Amino acid sequence: MRSNKMKAKLAAGEPALGLSVMIPSAQLVEMAGGLGFDWVLIDCEHGTITLETVELMVMAAEASDVTPIVRPRSNNAQDVVEVMDRGAAGVQVPHVTNAAAARAAVEAVKFHPLGRRGLAAGTRASGYGYRGSAGDFVAAANRETLVCVQIEDEAAVKNIDEILRVEGVDVFFIGPSDLSQSMGYPGNPKAEPVASAIDRTLKAIVAAEKLPGMPATTEALASALEKGVRYTYTHLPTLLGSAARQHLKGRASAK
């Protein structure tokens, strides 16, 4: 198990900037590393990425010195362990609504005594059993893997205090889009009730001295960092759209 540079950066209080990729492409992951991102979110929940492609994208991340975090298809333990066995450095688990679900996420990622993850010595994550003992792999995995839980339902916002008390969670990620839908304002996270819920939740995470996460566009990044967000990403289409608009302005200025 490789050392998790992004997890170490977060532990030092430094921001970790990521790129969310929903498209099955190892090349895009290589680009993210070359562009200087700290980590990449390989999104299996909303994208078309299969387990085989997860493994290739993780390989590309490791070769490009960018940390691979995977969002599994669901918060089901089997979905979590499948991406961990491909070599993911951690997971961003969707729709964690209470303390029990947060504990289940930790247990799916960690081995005994921290969790209940199934142990197979021949997986890619374990170096196929060729790089040290199974005991060495277990110790390294329990130390280096990152657990991020998504707070993206109204129930999760109401249960935030109990979720924050769960041991083993590294990042508490606020998902504005799904939260807006859960609260009856689909696609409008700036609606006053949703914006207030986001603000209260973020303040609760910071007050508990835990690590908060949120997505952020280029325009919103500075504000998010000022509020204490340390784990953040932008979506690939958002980044491309912003860069394309800036590039295409050149056509207008040439007239």
C-alpha positions in Angstrom: 0.0 0.0 0.0 1.5 3.3 -1.1 1.6 6.3 1.3 -1.3 8.6 0.8 0.2 12.0 0.0 -3.2 13.7 -0.1 -4.2 12.4 3.3 -0.9 13.7 4.8 -1.5 17.0 3.2 -5.0 17.3 4.8 -3.6 16.2 8.2 -1.1 19.1 8.0 -4.0 21.5 7.5 -3.2 22.1 3.8 -5.9 22.2 1.1 -6.1 19.3 -1.3 -7.5 20.3 -4.7 -9.1 17.6 -6.8 -10.7 17.0 -10.2 -13.9 14.9 -10.5 -13.9 12.6 -13.5 -17.1 10.6 -14.5 -15.7 9.5 -17.9 -13.9 6.2 -18.1 -10.5 7.4 -19.1 -7.0 6.7 -17.7 -5.7 9.5 -19.9 -7.8 12.1 -18.2 -6.4 11.0 -14.9 -2.9 11.4 -16.3 -3.8 14.9 -17.4 -5.0 15.7 -13.9 -1.7 14.7 -12.5 0.2 16.7 -15.1 -1.9 19.8 -14.5 -1.0 19.7 -10.8 -4.1 18.5 -9.1 -3.5 16.8 -5.7 -6.2 14.1 -6.2 -8.8 12.8 -8.6 -12.3 11.7 -7.8 -13.1 8.6 -9.9 -16.9 8.8 -9.9 -18.7 5.5 -10.3 -22.0 6.8 -8.8 -22.9 9.1 -11.6 -20.4 8.2 -14.4 -20.0 5.2 -16.7 -16.9 3.8 -15.1 -16.7 0.1 -14.6 -14.6 -1.8 -12.1 -12.0 -2.7 -14.8 -11.7 0.9 -15.7 -11.4 2.0 -12.1 -8.3 -0.2 -11.8 -6.8 1.4 -14.9 -7.6 4.9 -13.7 -6.0 4.1 -10.3 -2.9 2.8 -12.1 -2.8 6.1 -14.1 -3.2 8.1 -10.9 -0.3 6.3 -9.2 1.9 6.7 -12.3 1.0 10.5 -12.5 1.6 11.2 -8.7 -2.1 12.1 -8.1 -4.1 10.5 -5.3 -7.0 8.3 -6.5 -10.2 8.6 -4.5 -13.2 6.6 -5.8 -16.9 7.4 -5.3 -18.5 4.0 -5.3 -21.9 3.3 -6.9 -23.5 3.4 -3.5 -22.9 3.2 0.2 -23.2 -0.5 0.1 -20.2 -2.3 1.7 -19.7 -4.5 -1.3 -19.5 -1.5 -3.7 -16.9 0.0 -1.4 -14.7 -3.0 -1.0 -14.7 -3.7 -4.8 -13.1 -0.3 -5.5 -10.7 -0.5 -2.6 -9.4 -3.9 -3.9 -8.7 -2.2 -7.2 -6.2 0.0 -5.3 -8.1 3.1 -4.5 -6.4 5.3 -1.8 -9.8 6.0 -0.3 -13.5 6.4 -1.0 -16.1 9.2 -1.0 -19.2 7.4 0.2 -22.5 8.8 -1.0 -25.7 9.3 1.0 -24.5 8.8 4.6 -27.4 9.9 6.7 -26.6 8.9 10.2 -23.9 7.6 12.5 -24.6 4.0 11.7 -24.1 4.6 8.0 -20.8 6.5 8.7 -19.6 3.6 10.9 -20.5 1.1 8.1 -18.4 3.2 5.6 -15.4 3.1 7.9 -15.8 -0.7 8.5 -16.0 -1.3 4.7 -12.7 0.5 4.2 -10.7 -0.7 7.2 -9.5 -4.1 8.2 -9.7 -5.6 11.7 -9.5 -4.2 14.4 -10.7 -0.9 12.8 -13.3 -2.5 10.4 -14.6 -5.6 8.7 -13.2 -5.3 5.2 -12.7 -8.6 3.6 -9.0 -9.6 3.3 -7.7 -11.2 0.1 -3.9 -11.4 -0.3 -4.0 -11.6 -4.1 -5.7 -8.2 -4.9 -4.0 -5.4 -6.7 -4.3 -3.3 -3.6 -2.2 -5.8 -1.7 0.5 -5.9 -4.4 -0.9 -9.3 -5.4 0.8 -10.7 -2.3 4.3 -10.0 -3.7 5.2 -6.9 -1.6 5.4 -8.0 2.0 3.2 -9.9 4.2 -0.6 -9.7 4.5 -0.1 -8.2 8.0 2.1 -5.5 6.5 -0.6 -4.7 4.0 -3.3 -4.6 6.6 -1.3 -2.2 8.8 -0.5 0.1 5.9 -4.1 0.1 4.5 -5.6 0.9 7.9 -3.1 3.8 8.2 -3.2 5.2 4.7 -6.7 4.8 3.4 -9.0 7.8 3.5 -12.7 7.7 4.4 -14.9 10.6 3.2 -18.7 10.5 3.9 -21.1 12.6 2.0 -23.6 14.8 3.9 -26.1 15.3 1.1 -29.5 14.6 2.6 -31.7 16.6 4.9 -31.6 13.7 7.4 -27.8 13.9 7.4 -27.9 17.6 8.2 -30.2 16.9 11.1 -27.9 14.1 12.3 -24.6 15.9 11.7 -23.6 16.0 15.4 -23.8 12.2 15.8 -22.1 11.6 12.4 -19.2 13.9 13.5 -18.6 11.6 16.5 -17.9 8.5 14.4 -14.2 7.5 14.6 -12.3 6.8 11.5 -13.9 9.3 9.1 -11.3 11.6 7.6 -13.6 14.0 5.7 -17.2 15.2 6.0 -18.2 16.3 2.5 -21.3 18.5 2.0 -23.0 17.7 -1.4 -25.0 20.8 -2.4 -26.8 19.3 -5.4 -28.4 16.3 -3.7 -29.0 18.3 -0.6 -30.9 20.9 -2.6 -33.1 18.1 -4.0 -33.6 16.5 -0.6 -34.8 19.8 0.8 -37.2 20.4 -2.1 -35.2 22.9 -4.1 -33.6 20.6 -6.8 -30.7 22.2 -8.6 -30.8 25.3 -6.4 -28.3 25.1 -3.6 -28.5 28.9 -3.2 -32.1 28.7 -2.1 -32.2 30.3 1.4 -33.1 27.1 3.3 -30.5 25.0 1.5 -27.8 27.7 1.8 -28.5 28.1 5.5 -28.3 24.3 6.0 -25.0 24.2 4.2 -23.6 27.0 6.3 -24.8 25.5 9.6 -23.3 22.1 8.6 -20.0 23.5 7.5 -19.7 25.5 10.8 -20.5 22.4 12.8 -17.8 20.4 11.1 -15.2 23.2 11.6 -16.3 23.7 15.3 -15.8 19.9 15.9 -12.3 20.3 14.5 -13.0 17.9 11.7 -12.1 18.2 8.0 -14.9 19.6 5.8 -15.2 19.0 2.1 -17.2 20.7 -0.6 -17.1 21.0 -4.4 -16.0 24.4 -5.6 -15.8 26.2 -9.0 -12.8 28.4 -9.8 -14.8 31.4 -8.8 -16.0 29.9 -5.5 -12.7 28.2 -4.4 -11.2 31.1 -2.5 -14.4 31.6 -0.5 -14.6 27.9 0.3 -11.0 27.8 1.6 -11.6 30.8 3.7 -14.6 29.0 5.4 -12.3 26.1 6.3 -12.9 23.7 3.4 -9.7 21.7 2.8 -10.9 18.8 0.6 -12.4 20.1 -2.6 -12.8 19.4 -6.2 -14.1 20.8 -9.4 -15.9 18.8 -12.1 -14.2 18.1 -15.4 -17.0 19.6 -17.5 -17.0 22.7 -15.3 -13.3 23.2 -15.8 -13.5 22.6 -19.5 -16.4 25.0 -19.8 -14.6 27.8 -18.0 -11.4 27.3 -20.0 -13.4 27.1 -23.3 -15.3 30.3 -22.7 -12.0 32.1 -21.9 -10.4 30.7 -25.0 -13.3 31.5 -27.3 -13.3 35.1 -26.2 -10.3 35.4 -28.5 -12.5 35.0 -31.5 -14.7 37.9 -30.5 -11.7 40.2 -29.8 -10.2 39.3 -33.2 -13.2 40.8 -35.1 
